[in-house]
Amino acid sequence: MNKFLVILSIVAITFLSSCKDDPGNTDVNVDYYFSVKNAEGKNLLDPTTEGHYIKDSIRLFWLKNGEKTEVYFPNLSAPRKFEFFKNSKEEYGIKVYADEGEGRQSQTTKTLIQWDKNDFNNIDTVETFVDKKYTDNSESIYVTKITYNGVVKWDIVTYPFYIQWGDLFYKRFFEVAN
């Protein structure tokens, strides 16, 4: 009888410890693309444009509970959660990986973009509305709406998911003027 209780206890502990809230497979799809132009329509990410933004001077911050935290993950291929790219017509754009948010609820996340690490007055705000769906053993986290300085630039209902820019298509793409 004692052996039975010991085995039953081990099985119960093993079972209970495996009943965590584990979503299993996770599809995280929170990146978006955009280009930045000046008043004359020149691409501010292109190094040949006068007054262009320098990649190493750009900083992203995530705003959570009123606290601004600089984004930096040294173990990632894009440690500052953004990267420059060129389309087929040699035009420059920026790909940003938004904050996924916390917990299992859909939410709004805020990214502050400081275009020059020495210019604290030129900070743009990108709000991403992150939707989270859960099924038995998987979850899906994706962006459904993007605003830039308070103006809706893309949403899942109004705009196509993939937008042509140059000869290629980019998901959640928009243009801004700075």
Secondary structure, 3 states (H helix, E strand, C coil): CHHHHHHHHHHHHHHHHCCCCCCCEEEEECEEEEEEECCCCCECCCCCCCCCCCHHHCEEEEEECCEEEECCCCCCCCCCCEEEEECCCCCEEEEEECCCCCCCCCEEEEEEEECCCCCCCCEEEEEEEEEEEECCCEEEEEEEEEEECCEEEEECCCCCCEEEECCEEEECEEEEEC
